[in-house]
Amino acid sequence: MSQFIVIEGDHKDPNDFATLDKGTKTIYGPFDSKEEADNTAKHLIQKNIDNFYHRAWVRLK
């Protein structure tokens, strides 16, 4: 069974996961379903909607 994590933080290029600022990196999870992880990521994105450089990503653990 796959487990998912959500990684959030600020990025230099918000469309490129590799540009994540390690100082702002936060990990949530693990989640047993992708839907749970997606909901958490959506919540984090909406919470930080005013910060263009903030992103939350769903990844396999």
N, C-alpha and C positions, 0 to 999 in steps of 0.2 A: 504494500500500500504506500502510495506517495504521500509525503508531507510537504506542506508549503510554508514559506515564510514571507513576510512583507518587510522590505527594506526601504526606509525613507531617509531623505536628507536633501541638502542643497547641492546643486550641480553647476559647473561652469557652462556646460551645454545641456540644457534640460532634456534633450532628446537622446542623450548618450549616457548610458548607465556607468560607463568607465570614468566619467568626469565627476563622480560623486566625491564631495568633500568629506574625507574620513572623520573630521572633527564634528560633523553634524549627523553622522550615520547612526540610525536607530533601527534595531531589528525587533519585529513582533512575531510571535508564533512559537512553536510550529502549529499549523492548522491542519486538520485531517482532510478538509475539503477545499477545493479551489474556490468555491463560492464564498466560504467564510473569509478566505484570504482576500478575495476581490472586494468584498464588502468593507473590510478593514482598510484596504488601500483607497477605496473611494471616499471613505470617511476622512482619512488623513489628507487627501487631495482637496476635498471640499473645505476642511478646516483651515488649510493654508492657501486658499484660492488667490489671495492677493500677492503671494510670493511667486513670481514667474519662474524662479530658479529651483523651486521645491518640487520634488517628485516622490512618488511611492511606487515601488515595483514589487510584483509577485514573482517569486522564484521558487524552484524546487529546493528542498532542504538537502 
